[in-house]
Amino acid sequence: MPRPFLLDLHSSFLLDSSFRLRPGLLSVPPFRAIPARIQNRKDFGSVEALSESPMATIGRNNLSAKLVLLGDMGAGKSSLVLRFVKGQFLEFQESTIGAAFFSQTLAVSDATVKFEIWDTAGQERYHSLAPMYYRGAAAAIIVYDITSTDSFERAKKWVLELQKQGNPNMVTALAGNKCDLEDKRKVTTEEARTYAEENGLFFMETSAKTAINVNDLFYEIGFSSSMR
């Protein structure tokens, strides 16, 4: 299977709990920034309008896929996205408020997949907003921290919620993040892999800090999404 190739980096925007989009802090030269399609709430009415179908064709062999990241606070969702879209890691990452939006395009086999990525907040007070982000999504990454059994149990709850309320054809991945902290591991690879297999999830352990498997994770999701 060919390796992923990142084509471009689009602007990032933050969506707060009042549904106001504001410029993010992650659009940095030399990448060409693309103006956001949505500037404020009146332009779209609801988050669902951002993606009318899980996988939309935008040209010959060009696909657009809505991707959502879910997981407990501190699991490393934002760090994974930052590593993927910018190749960077911040030792001290502020908690996401509401959600953050990113766009990134991958070359997958003979097609390109443009990800519209929603990085959701992990705090419990934002849980009620989550359905607006995963509804209509083509893919989801459920992230947990391998050093926290509570984080893994929370990931299982997200899996159950998606099974009940998510798109039935959604490509779902379970990502065990922070695999660089092997000496602090609380969740074994075998336990997580078995759970993923039992629930039809794609599984991979990652490290946003060292970049282990990060691009591979998004590439596998892009490849699987393009096959749907």
LINLIN-V273344 format. One record per backbone hydrogen bond with DSSP energy under -0.5 kcal/mol. NH is the residue of the N-H (numbers start at 1). CO is the residue of the C=O. If there is no record, write none. Layout:
NH;CO + NH;CO
This chain:
5;107 + 7;105 + 8;105 + 10;103 + 11;34 + 13;101 + 14;22 + 15;99 + 16;14 + 16;20 + 19;16 + 21;19 + 22;14 + 24;12 + 28;26 + 31;28 + 33;31 + 43;40 + 44;41 + 45;41 + 46;44 + 49;46 + 50;47 + 51;48 + 56;64 + 58;56 + 58;62 + 59;62 + 62;59 + 63;61 + 63;112 + 64;56 + 65;114 + 66;54 + 67;65 + 67;116 + 68;139 + 69;118 + 70;141 + 72;143 + 73;122 + 75;72 + 80;76 + 81;77 + 82;78 + 83;79 + 84;80 + 85;81 + 86;82 + 87;82 + 87;83 + 88;82 + 91;89 + 93;91 + 94;92 + 98;96 + 99;15 + 99;97 + 100;119 + 101;13 + 102;117 + 104;115 + 105;8 + 106;113 + 107;5 + 108;106 + 108;111 + 109;107 + 111;108 + 112;61 + 113;106 + 114;63 + 114;112 + 115;104 + 115;113 + 116;65 + 117;102 + 117;115 + 118;67 + 119;100 + 119;117 + 120;69 + 120;118 + 121;98 + 126;123 + 127;124 + 129;126 + 130;126 + 130;127 + 132;129 + 133;129 + 133;130 + 134;130 + 135;131 + 137;134 + 138;66 + 139;66 + 140;171 + 141;68 + 142;140 + 142;173 + 143;70 + 143;141 + 144;175 + 146;144 + 146;177 + 148;145 + 152;148 + 153;149 + 154;150 + 155;151 + 156;152 + 157;153 + 158;154 + 159;155 + 160;156 + 161;157 + 162;158 + 163;159 + 164;160 + 165;161 + 166;162 + 170;167 + 171;138 + 172;170 + 173;140 + 174;202 + 175;142 + 175;173 + 176;174 + 176;204 + 177;144 + 177;175 + 179;206 + 181;178 + 182;180 + 184;181 + 185;182 + 186;146 + 187;146 + 188;186 + 192;188 + 193;189 + 194;190 + 195;191 + 196;192 + 197;193 + 198;194 + 199;195 + 200;197 + 201;196 + 202;172 + 204;174 + 206;176 + 207;212 + 211;207 + 214;211 + 217;213 + 218;214 + 219;215 + 220;216 + 221;217 + 222;218 + 223;219 + 224;220 + 225;221 + 226;222 + 227;223 + 227;224 + 228;225
